[in-house]
Structure formats: structure tokens, C-alpha cells
Amino acid sequence: MAIYHLSVSNVSRASGSKATATLSYISGKRVHDERRGETYDYGRKERVLRVGTLLPEGAPAEYADPAVLFNAVELHETGRTARPAKKIVVALPREFTPRQRVQALEEYIRENLNADGYAATYAIHEDREGNNPHAHILVANRQIDPATGGWARLKQRMEYVLDERGERVPLIDPETGRQKTDKRGRRQWKRTSVSLNPLDRKAKLKALRESWANTCNARLDETARIDHRSLEDQGSDLEPTIHEGYAARAIERAGGVSERCQTNREIRRSNSLLTAVRAELGRIFDRLGELFAAKIRQLRQRQARPEPAREPNWRYFEGDARRQLEADKADHTAAIRGKLMDARADVGNREEWWRSHGTEEHEAAKQIIDVARAASREARDANIFKRGRLLRNAEQVAGEQSEKLRGAVPWLEDTDIPADWDQANRFRMRTTKAIHDHDMQPRTRLVAELERRLEQAERAESEKPSPEQVKALALRMAEQRAQAENPTQDTKRPAPSGDEPLDLSEPEDWGEASPFESRQAPRTKADLLNEIRQRTDRLTGQQEAEQRQIDPWSAQPPQRRGHGR
């Protein structure tokens, strides 16, 4: 039976992986690494059935040799944390012939990788018994420019954040509530960093998974189709099995018991029990439907009688209220965290602006101080006959420039420019730092305030909602539900017509909470089934359990050893 498996991993230089070494393993050939001067021979040649390389449009012809291709990408990627390649592993259906395997792989690579400019080498493997056909696809993690035949430039770039209408999102000042502007009065917009490599995007990885399933299904019978979705995405509550691997199956073939294979056997037994439980639940709810239909007349007669006034059943909404409070806390924390990230990014952007441009106040102060520095330097370098006169001139210039500095930067505390050359240099550095700190102060203060608020929000999020808060919100939910169901409630109830919705609550439950509402912990399926049985037995006076041939709730699931789940 065909199974679905597709995994994508990075060949990362930071973790010690190399594209040439990975190529040697999947191809079963000796590969020389030109960047490191090493030769790798990791492969198991007897298990490699076929190796092929597919190139995109415009790729150099010499890249048809996989050793040349992946040496080229290794030499091009120079960073210590570079990821020169990605490895895709797919399970090949046993129903495929050798020709169908090659056709499916090459069609998949051309449509999903070559079409986007990626070069890839694939290798088809089998185990010794031919029971595990699979393929390794090694992809150069950089696109090839069809115009030049060289490697495309990959980098992150900043793009504007767009709302649901496709318009730019303004950058709001949290203090004023208005859109921020720069020094020239231009409006500021939110921006985000975007990767230009499609293989790093989640949508592309999902498309790769779906495309492999479609490629295989086009060659499989309807009874052997595979599904790329997980059990959770398929809406199934069955527990997925784990990957056994070659070593585990070798232990089983040798007569031993593999821990991973044993785990899968226990999972299959548990899934079979769950299927039986689901069938039993279906029979129980069918019986409940019959009981409800038999009591319709009695319930309508009771509905014709006036109801006693009672408090809204807020416990019915207790779980929703608790989850709503926790969700509100999480949303509040996420909102503060987003503001903090924006504030930190603003600080970084402003630092970059300072390093390259500065501010108008800084430029004006620097020019004013440089005039005084020039006079003090002239006095310092003068001979003994001119030094006295030039020192007096330097003091006069320093006083005049100090007045200009006070006018240009009125908030600056120390505006007295020294007449001495060394002191004037130190004063220039202090003034630059003071202007920088004054310009960055609102942003750094906002970051500190957001960090304090984020700490408070995270601490509040870790605390459970108090019973008073839960009850207050649950009461409001119950009142809103009652108002929505009876918007024009009248004190005089009309005569029943027979078409009114039924009130299925029991009279003995009007003054107390039901067994389902008195317990705050989540109920299991077994607890829920027991409560349904008790209610059914009380209504009918019959013991339904004696008529069932099997009771799946009496069977205990198998105990799994060695796996903490």
C-alpha cells in the first residue's frame, strides 16, 4: 500500500553539514570538496538505483555534473552560517515501476524546482530487500539567473506592510496617536523584512507537499491514493504512527522486537479501539434520539406551563468565559510585544540614520564648535610672539560661538566652548553625545516602557483567571444569549401552537447545576458516556448495558514502555 512521506531539511554550514558531503551520501560516489580540500565517500553504492541532475533554463552546461554544481554553490556561499542546499526526502509508492519512479521524480522537480530557477540532483534508493523505495533530492539553495547563467542575488529586503485592502499601514506614534513623520515632514509607514528565497516560505513548502501527492496520485489507482495532509488536517482524531526507519525493521527481521515497531503496533491497536468506541457512540446517540422523540409530547405539555423565575445558567458558559479571558490576555500580550518590536526597530533605524546623516541640530552645533576649534588650533600652533594675541582672539571667538550654540541648541546645558584646543575637542565629543542621547531619548524611553508593560502582561497571562472574573463574564454571556433568543419577551405567554422550540432541561435541574456543569476539569469521552448512560437509565428505567455484546470502555489501552508521551 502506498504511503505518503515528504521531509525538507537544510544543509547548514552552521551545523557542520556540507552540500558536497550530502551529495556523496545520496549518490554513492566519491566527491571532492574544492572549498575545503577534502574528499568524501559516504555512500552505499549497492542501494543507489539511479542518480540524475535537472537544471533550470539558462544554467551552465557544466552544472549537469552534480559535483561541479554543488562545488559551485559551496564556493559562492561564503558565510559561516550559510545554507548552500536543501534536502528533500520522498517515499516512492511500491506500486510504481522503475520507469514510473523516474518519471514522477523528474516531473516533480521540473514543475516545482526548475520552474523557479533551482538546480537539483536526485537519487533513488532501496534497501537490500527492495521494501523501502525512496528518493533524495538535493537542491542548490540559490536560484540561477536565466539571463546571465550565474547565481541570483539572494537577500532580505524591506517591504511595506499592507492591510486587507492592499494599502500601506501607517506608523503610529503611541504618545500622540498620530502617524509619525520624519524631519522633512514626510509620513512614515510600517515596513517588514521579506526573504527573496521562495524555498524559505511556508506557502512554498506546503505547495511542495501537495504537488508530490498530486504527482503520485496521477499514476496510482483510486484505491491506492495518498494524502499529503496530516491526520489533524483531515479532521481525524486517530493517533499517527511514527517513522520506523531501516534499523528498526532490521531488528524485526532478525527476530528481535524493535521499540519503534512495537510503538506503532500499540498505536494501531489504540486506533482500532477508538474506531470501535466511535461506532458504539453512534449507536448510543441513535438510541438517545429515539428517547427524545418519544418524549416530545410530554416536553410540549411542560412547556405550556409557566416557568419559575431562575438565575441564568452561567455555568454553561463557564468554559467559554475562561477561554475568552485567557485569549484576551494573550491578545493583549501579543499586541504589546508587537509594539515593542516596532519600537526596537525604530531605535535601530534611527541609529542607522545617525551613523549616516545625523540631525540638523548636530550639524549646526558641529559647525559652530569647529569655528572655535579652528581659532584655538591657530593659537596653539603660533609662535611665542603671536600666541598671546591669538589666545585672546580664541577666547573671544569661543565666547561668540558659545552664544550661537545656545541659540542653535537651546536645551543643551553646557554651551561654554573652551578656548583650549584639547578641551574644545573633548567638548565637541560631549556635545555630540548629548545631542544623540537627546534625540534617541523618546525612543529608548518608549522601549523601556513597553518592556515594563510586556513583563506585567506576561506575568498576568501566566496567572489563571479568578473565579469572580470567570463568573462575571459567564453571567454576561448567559444574559446576552437570553436576550438574543428572546428579544421581545412578554410576561404573558401565548397559548402553545406546537411549533415552539423544545426546552429539554429537567425540572430537577432548575435549582442546581447539572453533573456536566459542576465539574471544571475537562471531561473525557468515558466520563461523558457514563453520564449519558445514567441519564438514559433514569428516563427509561431500562439497563441498556446488559443488552450490549461488548463494552469498549472496560478495555484498557495498552501500556507503552519507553515512550513518554
C-alpha positions as CSV (number, residue, x, y, z in Angstrom):
1,M,0.0,0.0,0.0
2,A,1.3,3.4,-0.9
3,I,2.3,5.7,1.9
4,Y,3.0,9.5,2.0
5,H,6.3,10.9,3.2
6,L,8.0,14.1,2.4
7,S,10.5,15.9,4.6
8,V,12.6,19.1,3.9
9,S,15.8,19.9,5.7
10,N,18.6,22.4,5.4
11,V,22.2,21.6,4.6
12,S,23.5,24.2,7.0
13,R,27.2,25.1,7.4
14,A,26.5,26.2,11.0
15,S,25.6,22.6,12.0
16,G,28.6,21.1,10.2
17,S,26.7,19.9,7.0
18,K,28.2,20.3,3.6
19,A,26.4,20.0,0.2
20,T,29.3,18.0,-1.3
21,A,29.3,15.5,1.6
22,T,25.5,15.1,1.3
23,L,25.9,14.6,-2.5
24,S,28.4,11.8,-1.8
25,Y,26.0,10.1,0.6
26,I,22.9,10.2,-1.7
27,S,24.8,9.4,-5.0
28,G,27.2,6.7,-3.6
29,K,30.1,8.4,-5.3
30,R,33.4,9.9,-4.3
31,V,33.1,13.8,-4.2
32,H,35.9,16.2,-3.8
33,D,35.2,19.5,-1.9
34,E,37.1,22.3,-3.6
35,R,36.4,24.8,-0.9
36,R,37.8,22.7,2.0
37,G,40.1,20.5,0.0
38,E,38.5,17.3,1.4
39,T,37.2,14.2,-0.4
40,Y,34.0,12.4,0.8
41,D,33.0,8.8,0.1
42,Y,30.0,8.2,2.4
43,G,27.5,6.4,0.1
44,R,26.3,2.8,0.0
45,K,26.7,2.2,-3.7
46,E,24.7,-1.1,-3.7
47,R,21.5,0.7,-2.6
48,V,21.6,3.6,-5.2
49,L,19.5,2.7,-8.2
50,R,19.7,5.9,-10.2
51,V,21.2,9.4,-10.0
52,G,20.1,12.3,-12.2
53,T,20.6,16.1,-12.3
54,L,18.0,18.5,-13.7
55,L,18.9,22.2,-14.5
56,P,16.7,25.2,-15.0
57,E,16.6,27.4,-18.0
58,G,19.9,29.3,-18.6
59,A,22.0,27.2,-16.3
60,P,25.6,26.4,-17.4
61,A,26.1,23.1,-19.1
62,E,28.8,22.0,-16.7
63,Y,26.3,22.1,-13.9
64,A,24.9,18.8,-15.3
65,D,27.8,17.2,-13.3
66,P,26.4,17.3,-9.7
67,A,29.9,17.6,-8.2
68,V,30.6,20.8,-10.3
69,L,27.1,22.1,-9.4
70,F,27.4,21.8,-5.6
71,N,31.1,22.8,-5.5
72,A,30.0,26.0,-7.3
73,V,27.3,26.7,-4.8
74,E,29.6,25.9,-1.9
75,L,32.2,28.4,-3.3
76,H,29.6,31.0,-3.8
77,E,28.2,30.9,-0.3
78,T,30.9,32.4,1.9
79,G,29.1,32.9,5.2
80,R,29.8,30.7,8.3
81,T,26.1,30.2,8.8
82,A,25.3,29.7,5.1
83,R,22.8,27.1,3.9
84,P,24.1,26.1,0.4
85,A,21.5,23.4,-0.2
86,K,18.2,21.9,0.9
87,K,17.5,18.2,1.0
88,I,14.0,16.7,0.2
89,V,13.3,13.1,1.0
90,V,10.2,11.5,-0.5
91,A,8.7,8.0,-0.2
92,L,8.2,6.3,-3.6
93,P,5.0,4.2,-3.8
94,R,5.7,0.5,-4.1
95,E,3.1,0.3,-6.9
96,F,5.4,2.3,-9.2
97,T,7.6,0.6,-11.8
98,P,11.2,1.8,-12.1
99,R,10.2,3.9,-15.1
100,Q,7.3,5.5,-13.2
101,R,9.6,6.4,-10.3
102,V,11.9,8.3,-12.6
103,Q,9.0,10.0,-14.5
104,A,7.3,11.1,-11.3
105,L,10.5,12.4,-9.8
106,E,11.7,14.4,-12.9
107,E,8.2,15.8,-13.5
108,Y,8.0,16.9,-9.8
109,I,11.5,18.5,-10.0
110,R,10.8,20.3,-13.2
111,E,7.4,21.7,-12.2
112,N,8.3,22.7,-8.6
113,L,12.1,23.5,-8.6
114,N,13.4,24.0,-12.2
115,A,10.5,26.3,-13.0
116,D,11.6,28.6,-10.1
117,G,15.2,28.6,-11.2
118,Y,16.6,25.9,-8.9
119,A,19.0,23.2,-9.9
120,A,18.6,19.8,-8.3
121,T,20.1,16.3,-8.2
122,Y,18.0,13.3,-7.2
123,A,19.0,9.7,-6.2
124,I,16.7,6.7,-5.9
125,H,17.4,4.3,-3.1
126,E,16.2,0.9,-1.9
127,D,17.0,-1.3,1.0
128,R,18.5,-4.8,0.5
129,E,15.1,-6.4,0.2
130,G,13.6,-3.7,-2.0
131,N,11.0,-2.8,0.6
132,N,11.8,0.8,1.2
133,P,11.9,2.7,-2.1
134,H,12.6,6.4,-1.6
135,A,14.4,9.3,-3.2
136,H,16.7,12.0,-2.0
137,I,16.5,15.4,-3.8
138,L,19.5,17.7,-3.2
139,V,18.5,21.3,-4.2
140,A,21.0,24.2,-4.6
141,N,19.6,26.8,-2.3
142,R,20.1,29.7,-4.7
143,Q,18.3,30.4,-7.9
144,I,20.1,30.6,-11.3
145,D,19.5,33.8,-13.3
146,P,18.4,32.7,-16.8
147,A,19.7,35.9,-18.3
148,T,23.3,35.5,-17.1
149,G,23.6,31.9,-16.1
150,G,25.1,33.0,-12.7
151,W,23.7,32.7,-9.2
152,A,20.9,35.1,-8.5
153,R,21.3,37.6,-5.7
154,L,19.5,36.4,-2.5
155,K,19.0,38.9,0.3
156,Q,16.2,40.2,2.6
157,R,14.6,43.4,1.6
158,M,12.2,45.7,3.4
159,E,8.7,46.0,2.1
160,Y,5.7,48.0,3.3
161,V,3.1,46.2,5.5
162,L,-0.3,46.1,3.7
163,D,-3.7,45.8,5.3
164,E,-6.6,43.7,4.0
165,R,-7.4,46.3,1.3
166,G,-3.8,46.3,0.0
167,E,-2.9,49.8,1.4
168,R,0.1,50.7,3.4
169,V,-0.2,50.6,7.2
170,P,0.8,53.9,8.9
171,L,3.4,54.0,11.6
172,I,1.5,55.4,14.6
173,D,3.2,57.4,17.4
174,P,1.8,55.8,20.7
175,E,2.2,59.0,22.6
176,T,0.2,61.2,20.2
177,G,-1.9,58.6,18.4
178,R,-1.0,60.2,15.0
179,Q,1.1,59.0,12.1
180,K,4.8,59.6,12.5
181,T,6.7,61.9,10.2
182,D,10.4,62.4,9.6
183,K,12.4,65.7,9.9
184,R,11.2,66.8,6.4
185,G,7.5,66.2,7.3
186,R,7.2,63.0,5.2
187,R,4.8,60.4,6.6
188,Q,6.2,57.1,7.9
189,W,4.8,53.7,7.1
190,K,5.3,50.3,8.7
191,R,7.8,48.0,6.9
192,T,8.8,44.4,7.3
193,S,11.8,42.2,6.2
194,V,10.9,39.7,3.5
195,S,13.1,36.8,2.3
196,L,13.5,36.6,-1.5
197,N,14.2,32.8,-1.5
198,P,10.9,31.0,-2.2
199,L,12.1,27.8,-0.6
200,D,12.2,29.6,2.8
201,R,8.5,30.4,2.6
202,K,5.9,28.3,4.3
203,A,3.5,28.6,1.4
204,K,6.1,27.1,-1.0
205,L,6.8,24.2,1.4
206,K,3.1,23.4,1.6
207,A,2.9,23.6,-2.2
208,L,5.8,21.1,-2.5
209,R,4.0,18.7,-0.2
210,E,0.7,18.9,-2.1
211,S,2.4,18.7,-5.5
212,W,4.2,15.4,-4.6
213,A,0.8,13.9,-3.6
214,N,-0.8,15.1,-6.9
215,T,2.2,13.8,-9.0
216,C,1.9,10.3,-7.4
217,N,-1.9,10.2,-7.5
218,A,-1.9,10.8,-11.2
219,R,-0.1,7.5,-11.6
220,L,-1.9,5.5,-8.9
221,D,-5.3,3.8,-8.8
222,E,-8.1,5.4,-6.9
223,T,-7.8,2.7,-4.2
224,A,-4.1,3.5,-3.6
225,R,-4.2,7.3,-3.5
226,I,-2.1,9.1,-0.9
227,D,-2.9,12.3,1.0
228,H,-0.3,14.9,2.0
229,R,-2.4,16.3,4.8
230,S,-1.8,15.3,8.4
231,L,-4.5,13.3,10.3
232,E,-5.3,16.5,12.2
233,D,-5.9,18.5,9.0
234,Q,-8.0,15.6,7.7
235,G,-10.3,16.0,10.7
236,S,-9.3,12.6,12.2
237,D,-8.6,12.1,15.9
238,L,-6.6,8.9,15.2
239,E,-3.0,8.9,16.5
240,P,-0.4,9.0,13.8
241,T,2.3,6.3,13.7
242,I,6.0,7.2,14.0
243,H,8.8,6.7,11.4
244,E,10.3,3.3,12.0
245,G,13.4,3.5,9.9
246,Y,15.8,0.9,8.4
247,A,17.4,-0.1,11.7
248,A,14.1,-0.8,13.4
249,R,12.9,-3.1,10.6
250,A,16.3,-4.8,10.5
251,I,15.8,-5.7,14.2
252,E,12.4,-7.2,13.5
253,R,13.7,-9.2,10.5
254,A,16.4,-10.7,12.8
255,G,13.7,-11.9,15.2
256,G,14.0,-9.2,17.8
257,V,11.5,-6.6,19.0
258,S,12.1,-3.0,17.9
259,E,10.9,-0.4,20.3
260,R,9.7,1.9,17.4
261,C,7.9,-1.0,15.7
262,Q,6.3,-2.0,19.0
263,T,5.1,1.5,19.5
264,N,3.5,1.5,16.1
265,R,1.7,-1.8,16.8
266,E,0.3,-0.3,20.1
267,I,-0.8,2.8,18.2
268,R,-2.7,0.7,15.7
269,R,-4.4,-1.3,18.5
270,S,-5.3,2.0,20.1
271,N,-6.7,3.4,16.9
272,S,-8.8,0.2,16.4
273,L,-10.2,0.6,19.9
274,L,-11.0,4.2,19.2
275,T,-12.8,3.2,16.0
276,A,-14.9,0.7,18.0
277,V,-15.7,3.4,20.6
278,R,-16.8,5.7,17.9
279,A,-19.2,3.1,16.5
280,E,-20.5,2.4,20.0
281,L,-21.1,6.1,20.5
282,G,-23.0,6.2,17.3
283,R,-25.4,3.5,18.5
284,I,-25.8,5.3,21.8
285,F,-26.7,8.6,20.2
286,D,-29.2,6.9,17.9
287,R,-30.9,5.4,20.9
288,L,-31.0,8.8,22.6
289,G,-32.6,10.3,19.5
290,E,-35.3,7.7,19.8
291,L,-35.8,8.6,23.5
292,F,-36.1,12.3,22.8
293,A,-38.6,11.7,20.0
294,A,-40.7,9.6,22.5
295,K,-40.8,12.5,25.0
296,I,-41.8,15.3,22.6
297,R,-45.4,15.3,23.7
298,Q,-44.5,15.3,27.4
299,L,-42.0,18.2,26.9
300,R,-44.5,20.3,25.0
301,Q,-47.0,19.9,27.8
302,R,-44.4,21.0,30.3
303,Q,-43.5,24.0,28.1
304,A,-47.1,25.1,28.2
305,R,-46.8,25.6,32.0
306,P,-45.3,28.8,33.3
307,E,-41.6,28.5,34.2
308,P,-40.4,29.6,37.7
309,A,-38.0,32.5,37.6
310,R,-34.4,31.4,37.9
311,E,-30.9,32.8,37.5
312,P,-29.3,32.4,34.1
313,N,-27.4,29.2,33.9
314,W,-24.0,30.9,33.8
315,R,-22.1,27.6,34.4
316,Y,-23.0,26.6,30.8
317,F,-20.7,29.4,29.6
318,E,-18.0,28.9,32.3
319,G,-15.6,27.2,30.0
320,D,-16.1,29.8,27.2
321,A,-15.7,32.6,29.7
322,R,-12.4,31.2,31.0
323,R,-11.1,30.7,27.5
324,Q,-12.2,34.2,26.5
325,L,-10.3,35.7,29.4
326,E,-7.2,33.8,28.6
327,A,-7.5,34.7,24.9
328,D,-7.9,38.4,25.8
329,K,-4.7,38.2,28.0
330,A,-2.8,36.5,25.2
331,D,-4.0,39.1,22.6
332,H,-3.0,41.9,24.9
333,T,0.4,40.4,25.4
334,A,0.8,39.9,21.7
335,A,-0.2,43.5,20.9
336,I,2.4,44.9,23.4
337,R,5.0,42.5,22.0
338,G,4.3,43.8,18.5
339,K,4.6,47.4,19.6
340,L,7.9,46.6,21.4
341,M,9.3,45.0,18.2
342,D,8.3,48.1,16.2
343,A,9.8,50.4,18.9
344,R,13.1,48.5,18.8
345,A,13.2,48.6,15.1
346,D,12.6,52.3,15.2
347,V,15.6,52.7,17.6
348,G,17.7,50.7,15.2
349,N,16.6,52.6,12.2
350,R,17.3,55.9,14.0
351,E,20.8,54.7,14.9
352,E,21.5,53.9,11.3
353,W,20.2,57.3,10.3
354,W,22.6,58.9,12.9
355,R,25.6,57.0,11.6
356,S,24.9,58.2,8.0
357,H,23.2,61.5,8.3
358,G,22.9,63.0,11.8
359,T,20.4,65.7,12.6
360,E,20.2,69.4,11.8
361,E,21.0,70.3,15.5
362,H,24.1,68.2,15.4
363,E,25.3,69.7,12.1
364,A,24.7,73.2,13.3
365,A,26.5,72.5,16.7
366,K,29.4,70.9,14.9
367,Q,29.9,73.8,12.6
368,I,29.7,76.3,15.5
369,I,32.2,74.4,17.6
370,D,34.6,73.9,14.6
371,V,34.9,77.7,14.2
372,A,36.1,77.9,17.9
373,R,38.3,74.9,17.4
374,A,40.0,76.5,14.4
375,A,40.8,79.6,16.4
376,S,42.2,77.6,19.3
377,R,44.3,75.4,17.0
378,E,45.7,78.6,15.4
379,A,46.7,79.9,18.8
380,R,48.2,76.6,19.8
381,D,50.4,76.4,16.6
382,A,51.5,80.0,16.7
383,N,55.0,81.1,17.8
384,I,55.7,82.8,21.1
385,F,55.3,86.3,19.7
386,K,51.8,85.8,18.2
387,R,50.5,83.3,20.8
388,G,49.2,85.9,23.3
389,R,47.2,87.8,20.7
390,L,45.8,84.7,19.2
391,L,44.9,83.2,22.6
392,R,42.8,86.3,23.3
393,N,41.3,86.0,19.9
394,A,40.5,82.3,20.5
395,E,38.7,83.3,23.8
396,Q,36.7,85.9,22.1
397,V,35.7,83.6,19.2
398,A,34.8,80.8,21.8
399,G,32.5,83.3,23.6
400,E,30.8,84.4,20.4
401,Q,30.3,80.8,19.2
402,S,29.0,79.8,22.6
403,E,26.2,82.4,22.2
404,K,25.4,80.9,18.8
405,L,25.4,77.4,20.2
406,R,22.9,78.4,22.9
407,G,20.7,79.8,20.2
408,A,21.0,76.7,17.9
409,V,20.6,74.1,20.7
410,P,18.7,75.9,23.5
411,W,18.1,72.8,25.6
412,L,21.8,72.0,25.8
413,E,23.0,72.5,29.4
414,D,26.8,73.0,28.8
415,T,27.2,75.6,26.0
416,D,30.5,77.3,27.0
417,I,33.1,76.3,24.4
418,P,36.6,76.2,25.8
419,A,39.3,78.2,24.2
420,D,41.9,75.5,24.6
421,W,42.3,73.1,21.7
422,D,42.3,69.8,23.7
423,Q,39.4,70.9,25.8
424,A,37.4,72.1,22.7
425,N,37.9,68.6,21.2
426,R,36.5,66.9,24.3
427,F,33.7,69.5,24.4
428,R,32.8,68.6,20.8
429,M,32.6,64.9,21.7
430,R,30.4,65.6,24.7
431,T,28.1,67.8,22.8
432,T,27.7,65.2,20.0
433,K,26.8,62.5,22.6
434,A,24.4,64.8,24.4
435,I,22.6,65.7,21.1
436,H,22.5,62.0,20.2
437,D,21.1,61.0,23.6
438,H,18.5,63.8,23.5
439,D,17.4,62.7,20.0
440,M,17.2,59.0,21.0
441,Q,15.6,59.6,24.4
442,P,11.9,59.4,23.4
443,R,12.5,56.2,21.5
444,T,14.6,54.5,24.2
445,R,12.1,55.6,26.9
446,L,9.2,54.1,24.8
447,V,11.2,50.8,24.5
448,A,11.7,50.7,28.3
449,E,8.1,51.4,29.0
450,L,6.9,48.7,26.6
451,E,9.3,46.2,28.1
452,R,7.8,47.0,31.6
453,R,4.3,46.6,30.3
454,L,5.2,43.4,28.4
455,E,6.6,42.0,31.7
456,Q,3.4,42.8,33.5
457,A,1.3,41.4,30.7
458,E,3.3,38.1,30.6
459,R,3.0,37.8,34.4
460,A,-0.7,38.4,34.2
461,E,-1.1,35.9,31.3
462,S,0.6,33.2,33.4
463,E,-1.9,33.6,36.2
464,K,-5.3,31.8,35.9
465,P,-8.4,34.0,35.8
466,S,-10.1,34.3,39.2
467,P,-13.4,32.6,39.8
468,E,-15.1,36.0,40.2
469,Q,-13.9,37.2,36.8
470,V,-15.0,33.9,35.2
471,K,-18.4,34.1,36.8
472,A,-18.9,37.8,35.9
473,L,-18.1,37.2,32.2
474,A,-20.1,33.9,32.1
475,L,-23.2,35.8,33.5
476,R,-22.9,38.4,30.8
477,M,-22.6,35.7,28.2
478,A,-25.7,34.0,29.5
479,E,-27.7,37.3,29.6
480,Q,-26.6,38.1,26.0
481,R,-27.7,34.6,24.9
482,A,-31.1,35.0,26.6
483,Q,-31.6,38.5,25.1
484,A,-30.7,37.2,21.6
485,E,-33.1,34.3,21.9
486,N,-36.0,36.3,23.3
487,P,-35.6,39.9,22.1
488,T,-39.2,40.8,22.7
489,Q,-40.0,38.7,25.7
490,D,-43.6,39.3,27.1
491,T,-44.8,38.4,30.6
492,K,-48.0,36.9,29.1
493,R,-47.1,33.7,27.4
494,P,-49.3,32.9,24.4
495,A,-51.0,29.6,24.1
496,P,-48.7,26.9,22.6
497,S,-49.1,26.3,18.9
498,G,-47.0,23.1,18.8
499,D,-44.2,24.7,16.7
500,E,-42.2,26.3,19.6
501,P,-38.6,25.1,20.3
502,L,-38.5,22.5,23.0
503,D,-37.0,23.1,26.4
504,L,-35.0,19.9,27.1
505,S,-33.9,20.8,30.6
506,E,-35.1,18.6,33.5
507,P,-37.3,20.1,36.3
508,E,-35.0,18.7,39.0
509,D,-32.1,20.7,37.4
510,W,-33.7,24.1,37.6
511,G,-32.3,24.8,41.0
512,E,-28.9,23.2,40.8
513,A,-26.1,22.7,38.3
514,S,-26.1,19.6,36.1
515,P,-23.4,16.9,36.5
516,F,-21.8,18.3,33.4
517,E,-21.6,21.9,34.8
518,S,-20.4,21.1,38.4
519,R,-17.0,19.9,37.2
520,Q,-14.5,22.5,36.0
521,A,-11.9,20.0,34.6
522,P,-12.4,18.8,31.0
523,R,-14.5,15.7,30.7
524,T,-13.1,12.6,28.9
525,K,-15.2,10.6,26.4
526,A,-15.6,7.8,29.1
527,D,-17.0,10.3,31.7
528,L,-19.4,11.8,29.1
529,L,-20.6,8.3,28.1
530,N,-21.2,7.3,31.7
531,E,-23.3,10.5,32.3
532,I,-25.3,9.8,29.2
533,R,-26.0,6.2,30.3
534,Q,-27.1,7.3,33.8
535,R,-29.5,9.9,32.3
536,T,-30.9,7.3,29.8
537,D,-31.4,4.7,32.5
538,R,-33.2,7.2,34.7
539,L,-35.5,8.2,31.9
540,T,-36.4,4.8,30.5
541,G,-35.9,2.5,33.6
542,Q,-34.0,0.0,31.4
543,Q,-30.5,-1.2,31.7
544,E,-29.1,-0.8,28.2
545,A,-25.6,-2.1,29.2
546,E,-26.9,-5.6,29.6
547,Q,-28.0,-5.8,26.0
548,R,-24.6,-4.8,24.5
549,Q,-22.4,-7.6,23.5
550,I,-19.2,-5.6,24.0
551,D,-18.3,-2.7,26.3
552,P,-15.3,-0.9,24.9
553,W,-15.0,1.2,28.0
554,S,-14.0,-1.8,30.0
555,A,-10.9,-2.4,27.8
556,Q,-7.8,-0.6,29.0
557,P,-5.5,0.8,26.3
558,P,-2.1,-0.9,26.0
559,Q,0.7,0.5,28.2
560,R,3.6,1.8,26.2
561,R,7.1,1.4,27.7
562,G,10.0,3.6,26.9
563,H,8.0,6.5,25.3
564,G,7.0,9.4,27.4
565,R,4.0,10.9,25.6
